[in-house]
C-alpha cells in the first residue's frame, strides 16, 4: 500500500492542488467560485495562513500558501474543503462530496521554486485555452500578485 504521509516543512510555502470529485467543471459556475474565494479569504484573514497566489480552474484549484506557525497544509485543505463542500452542497441541493479525497502539495524551498510555482498557477488558464493573458482570467490572483491591483483576495508577500 502506498505511503501517503506528509512531512512537515515548517515555514516553507507550498504549491497545493486539489481537484473536484470526478473532475466535474464545478467552477464554471460563478456562484461556486465565489464560495471557494470566500473559503480562501477565510484561511487568510481568520485562520492566519498566508496566501501568496491562487487560481480556480473549472475542475481544480491551485494555491501557493504558507501555513501559519502552528498549522500545516493538511489543516488548510481540511478547512477549505469542509467549508466549501458544505456551502456548495447547500447551494446545489446535493449531499455528495465536492472534492477528491486527496490533494497534491510540494514544499517550495527556494525563491526560484516560489517564482516558478506562482508563474505555473497564473499560466494555468492560458495552457487550458481559457484566456489569452493571465490578467484576462477572473478567478486568479495575477492582478494582485503581479500588477499590484485590487483583487478578489489580498495576497501576502513572501518573506525569506
N, C-alpha and C positions, 0 to 999 in steps of 0.2 A: 504494500500500500504506500502511496506517495507521502512524503513528509511535508506538510503544509505549515509548519511552524514559522512564525515571523520573528525575526531577530531585531531587537531594538537598536536604533542608531540615534540616540538622543541628540537633539539639537540640529539634526540634518533635515533639510527639506526633502520631500518625496514627490515623485510623479505617481499619481494614483489614477487608475482607470477602472470603471465599473460599468457593466452592461445591463441593459434592460432584459428582463426574462424573455427568452426565445427571440431576442434581438428585434422585438417589435418596435416600430418607429413612434414610440410614445411621445417623444419630444418634438414631433412635427406639430403637436398641439400647443398653442401659445399658453393655455391655462396650466398645462402640466409643467412647462418650462418655468413659469412664474413660481410654482411650488418648489421646484428644485433651487431656484435662485434664492428664495426665502430660506430654504434649508442651509445653503452655503453661507448666506449672510449671518444666520444664527450661529453657525460654527465659529465665525469670526468675532461677532460682536458680543455674544453671550457666553460662549464656552472658551474663548481666548485662544483659539487656534489661529495661526497666521495663514491667510490665503494669498498666494502670490500670483496665481493665474488659474483660469478655468475656461472650459468650453462645454456647452451642451450640444451634442450631436443628436440626430434623430433617435438613435438607439443606444447611446452610451454617453458617459461623462468623463472628462479628463480634468484633473486638478493638480496644481503644484502647491503643496501645503507643508507647513511646518507645525507639528503638534505642539501644544503648549507644554510647558516644562513637565507637568505631571501626567501628560497624555501620550497617546500613541495613535498610529494610523488606524488600527482596528477600532478604537473608540470613535474616531472621526467618522469612519464609514458606517459603524453601527448607528450612530446618532443621525447621520444624514439619511440612511436607508430607512430607518424606523419612522422618522418624521414624514419623509416623502411618500413612503408606501401607504401610511395611514391616510394622509391628505389626498393623494391621487386616488386611492381606493374609494374614499368617501365621495370624491368628485365624480368618478366614473361609475359609482354604484357597484364596484366589484370587491370581492373578498379574497381573490387570489393574490399571489405575490406580484410585485412590480419588478424586482431586481433579481439578477442571478445571485446565487448564494455567495460566491467568492468575488474577490476583486484582485487586481494586479497592483503591486506597488514596487517602486525602485527608489532606494536612497540615492540622493544626489550629493555627492561628496566634494565636488569642486565647483567653482563659479562657472567653468565651461559646461559641466553637466547641467547646471541650472539653466544657463542660456539656451542650450540645445533643447532641453525639455520644454521651456516656455515657447520657443520657436515651433517645436513639434505640435504643442497644444494649439497655438494660434493658426498654424498652417493646415490644420485638420479639415476645415470646410473647403479649402481650395483643392486639396487632394481628393476630396469626396465629390467635387463638382457642385458644391452648394453656394460658392461665392467666387468671385474673381480675385478679390483682395481681402485680407483679414479684416479690415475695418468695415467691410460690407456685411459681415455676419453679425446678427443682433445678439446672439447668446454667447458672447465671448468677453474676456477681459482685455482684449487687444487695445481698445481705446484708452483704457485706464493705464495699462502696463507700458505701452509703447508711446502713445500720443499724449499721455498725461491729461486726458479729457475725463469728464464725469462718466461713470458707467453704472450699470445695474448694481454692482457691488464694489465698494472700495477695495483696493488690493494693498497688501502690505509689502513694503520694500524688503529686499533681502539684506540682512546684515551679516557679514562674515567676520 
